[in-house]
């Protein structure tokens, strides 16, 4: 395996590679990235890594912490947990983070706070509640947010994503007004919570399948103030 990788390192060395797909299911850690100092240096300009459907674990993610040029990271793997996210807080240039199948909980979302440049985020492992969304709502650069398969999310999540937090002394605006696509399917969201989405004037796609929401409910929301909403489910 490492012998094969040595043949492509000469291209990384000169900055000719900006992305890599690691889809070999036998990886228990990012062994190709820890082969030596020269390899680490060769990857310093890497912008995209796809580790989906591998057995890369939290321990391997520590080796990515120095790749500060990364913009896109796919970690759709069940072995990834909150501990793995803790190693990625230095990757502040990330714009796309896919944690679709990772086992991320409310606690793990605290490690996302510094990733202010994120434009797309997917966390669909089923471990989130409304409490975890508190750490996501301030990522104001987001245009795509997929929180589907988290069955404990409620209307409170919609309120935090696009509403106003009223504290004892002042009002804080928390709108993710740049959202274009939102997916909270397979959750406890209901039609009553749709009113919270009215401030999201840029929203074009809304997916709420397997929720207590009908197509007519979404159409009413559309006509009430979301004229740019062109794709929705259920339809």
C-alpha positions as CSV (number, residue, x, y, z in Angstrom):
1,X,0.0,0.0,0.0
2,X,2.7,2.5,1.0
3,X,4.7,1.6,-2.0
4,X,1.9,2.6,-4.3
5,X,1.5,5.9,-2.4
6,X,5.2,6.7,-2.8
7,X,4.6,6.9,-6.6
8,X,2.1,9.7,-6.2
9,X,4.0,11.6,-3.5
10,X,6.2,13.2,-6.1
11,X,3.2,15.0,-7.5
12,X,2.0,16.2,-4.0
13,X,5.6,17.4,-3.4
14,X,5.2,20.0,-6.1
15,X,1.7,21.0,-5.1
16,X,0.0,19.3,-8.1
17,X,-2.5,17.4,-6.0
18,X,-5.2,19.3,-4.1
19,X,-7.5,16.4,-3.3
20,X,-7.4,12.8,-2.4
21,X,-10.0,10.1,-2.0
22,X,-9.2,7.4,0.5
23,X,-11.8,4.8,0.1
24,X,-9.9,1.7,1.1
25,X,-12.0,-0.1,3.7
26,X,-9.0,-1.6,5.5
27,X,-7.6,1.6,6.9
28,X,-7.7,1.6,10.7
29,X,-6.0,5.0,10.8
30,X,-4.7,7.4,8.2
31,X,-1.5,5.3,7.7
32,X,-0.7,6.9,4.3
33,X,-0.6,10.4,5.9
34,X,1.6,9.3,8.8
35,X,4.3,7.6,6.6
36,X,6.9,10.3,7.5
37,X,7.8,13.9,7.7
38,X,8.3,14.3,4.0
39,X,4.8,13.1,3.4
40,X,3.3,15.5,5.9
41,X,5.1,18.3,4.1
42,X,3.8,17.2,0.8
43,X,0.2,17.4,2.0
44,X,0.4,20.9,3.4
45,X,-1.5,22.4,0.4
46,X,-4.2,19.6,0.3
47,X,-7.7,21.1,0.0
48,X,-10.0,18.1,-0.1
49,X,-10.0,14.6,1.6
50,X,-12.7,12.0,1.3
51,X,-12.6,9.3,4.0
52,X,-16.2,8.1,3.6
53,X,-17.0,4.4,4.0
54,X,-13.5,3.6,5.5
55,X,-12.7,2.4,9.0
56,X,-10.6,5.5,9.8
57,X,-11.0,6.2,13.5
58,X,-10.7,9.2,15.8
59,X,-7.0,8.5,16.4
60,X,-6.2,8.9,12.7
61,X,-7.9,12.3,12.6
62,X,-5.2,13.7,14.8
63,X,-2.9,13.5,11.8
64,X,-5.1,15.9,9.8
65,X,-4.8,18.8,12.3
66,X,-1.9,20.3,10.5
67,X,-3.5,20.4,7.1
68,X,-4.7,23.9,7.5
69,X,-5.4,24.4,3.8
70,X,-8.2,21.9,3.9
71,X,-11.5,23.2,2.5
72,X,-13.5,20.0,2.1
73,X,-13.5,17.0,4.5
74,X,-15.8,13.9,4.2
75,X,-15.9,11.8,7.3
76,X,-19.0,9.7,6.6
77,X,-17.8,6.8,8.7
78,X,-19.3,5.3,11.8
79,X,-16.0,5.1,13.7
80,X,-15.8,8.9,13.9
81,X,-17.0,10.3,17.2
82,X,-16.9,13.5,19.2
83,X,-13.3,12.8,20.1
84,X,-12.3,12.9,16.5
85,X,-13.9,16.3,16.0
86,X,-11.8,17.7,18.8
87,X,-8.7,17.1,16.7
88,X,-10.1,19.2,13.8
89,X,-10.6,22.6,15.5
90,X,-7.5,24.0,13.9
91,X,-9.0,23.5,10.4
92,X,-10.7,26.9,10.3
93,X,-10.5,27.1,6.5
94,X,-13.0,24.3,6.1
95,X,-16.0,25.2,4.0
96,X,-17.5,21.7,3.6
97,X,-17.7,19.1,6.4
98,X,-19.6,15.8,5.9
99,X,-20.3,13.9,9.1
100,X,-23.3,12.0,7.7
101,X,-22.8,8.7,9.3
102,X,-20.4,9.7,12.1
103,X,-21.5,9.2,15.7
104,X,-21.6,12.9,16.7
105,X,-23.5,13.9,19.9
106,X,-24.5,17.3,21.4
107,X,-21.1,17.5,23.1
108,X,-19.2,17.0,19.9
109,X,-20.8,20.0,18.2
110,X,-18.9,22.3,20.5
111,X,-15.8,21.6,18.4
112,X,-17.5,23.2,15.4
113,X,-17.7,26.7,16.9
114,X,-14.4,27.8,15.4
115,X,-15.3,26.6,11.9
116,X,-16.8,29.9,10.9
117,X,-16.2,29.5,7.2
118,X,-18.4,26.4,6.9
119,X,-20.8,26.6,4.0
120,X,-22.1,23.1,4.1
121,X,-22.5,20.8,7.1
122,X,-24.0,17.3,7.4
123,X,-24.5,15.5,10.8
124,X,-26.9,12.6,10.4
125,X,-25.7,10.0,12.8
126,X,-28.8,10.2,15.1
127,X,-27.0,11.5,18.2
128,X,-28.1,15.2,18.1
129,X,-30.8,16.8,20.2
130,X,-31.9,20.5,20.2
131,X,-29.1,21.2,22.7
132,X,-26.5,20.3,20.1
133,X,-28.0,22.7,17.6
134,X,-27.0,25.6,19.9
135,X,-23.4,25.2,18.7
136,X,-24.4,25.2,15.0
137,X,-26.8,28.2,14.9
138,X,-23.9,30.7,15.0
139,X,-22.2,29.3,11.9
140,X,-23.6,32.2,9.8
141,X,-21.8,31.2,6.6
142,X,-23.8,28.0,6.2
143,X,-25.8,27.7,3.0
144,X,-26.5,23.9,3.3
145,X,-27.4,22.2,6.6
146,X,-28.4,18.5,6.8
147,X,-29.5,17.3,10.2
148,X,-31.7,14.5,9.0
149,X,-31.9,11.1,10.9
150,X,-31.6,12.9,14.3
151,X,-34.9,11.7,15.6
152,X,-34.8,13.8,18.8
153,X,-34.7,17.1,17.1
154,X,-37.9,19.2,17.6
155,X,-39.4,22.5,16.5
156,X,-37.0,24.1,18.9
157,X,-34.3,23.3,16.4
158,X,-36.1,25.3,13.7
159,X,-36.5,28.2,16.1
160,X,-32.7,28.3,16.9
161,X,-31.7,27.9,13.3
162,X,-33.7,30.9,12.1
163,X,-35.3,32.6,15.1
164,X,-34.5,34.9,18.0
165,X,-33.2,34.0,21.4
166,X,-34.7,36.2,24.0
167,X,-32.6,36.3,27.2
168,X,-33.4,38.1,30.4
169,X,-31.7,41.3,29.4
170,X,-31.6,41.5,25.6
171,X,-32.5,39.9,22.3
172,X,-30.0,38.0,20.2
173,X,-30.5,37.5,16.5
174,X,-29.5,34.0,15.5
175,X,-30.7,33.8,11.9
176,X,-28.8,31.6,9.5
177,X,-30.1,33.9,6.7
178,X,-27.7,32.5,4.1
179,X,-29.3,29.0,4.2
180,X,-30.3,27.7,0.8
181,X,-30.9,24.1,1.7
182,X,-32.2,22.6,5.0
183,X,-32.9,19.0,5.8
184,X,-34.3,17.9,9.1
185,X,-36.0,14.7,8.0
186,X,-36.8,11.8,10.3
187,X,-37.1,14.1,13.3
188,X,-39.9,15.3,15.7
189,X,-40.4,18.6,13.7
190,X,-44.1,19.4,13.3
191,X,-46.1,21.8,11.1
192,X,-46.3,24.2,14.1
193,X,-42.6,24.8,13.9
194,X,-42.6,25.9,10.2
195,X,-43.4,29.5,11.2
196,X,-39.8,29.8,12.5
197,X,-38.4,29.4,9.0
198,X,-40.0,32.6,7.6
199,X,-36.9,34.7,8.1
200,X,-34.9,32.4,5.8
201,X,-35.7,34.3,2.6
202,X,-32.9,32.6,0.7
203,X,-34.2,29.1,1.3
204,X,-34.6,27.2,-1.9
205,X,-34.8,23.6,-0.7
206,X,-36.5,22.2,2.4
207,X,-36.7,18.5,3.2
208,X,-38.9,17.3,6.2
209,X,-39.7,13.7,5.3
210,X,-40.9,11.4,8.0
211,X,-42.0,14.4,10.1
212,X,-45.4,15.6,11.2
213,X,-45.4,18.0,8.2
214,X,-47.5,17.7,5.0
215,X,-46.9,19.1,1.6
216,X,-49.7,21.5,2.1
217,X,-48.1,22.8,5.3
218,X,-45.0,23.6,3.3
219,X,-46.9,25.2,0.5
220,X,-48.6,27.5,3.0
221,X,-45.2,28.5,4.3
222,X,-44.0,29.1,0.8
223,X,-46.8,31.5,0.0
224,X,-46.6,33.2,3.4
225,X,-43.1,34.5,2.8
226,X,-40.6,32.1,1.2
227,X,-41.0,32.9,-2.5
228,X,-37.6,31.3,-3.3
229,X,-38.5,27.9,-2.0
230,X,-38.7,25.8,-5.1
231,X,-37.9,22.3,-3.9
232,X,-39.5,20.6,-0.9
233,X,-40.4,17.2,0.5
234,X,-42.9,15.9,1.2
235,X,-44.2,17.1,-2.1
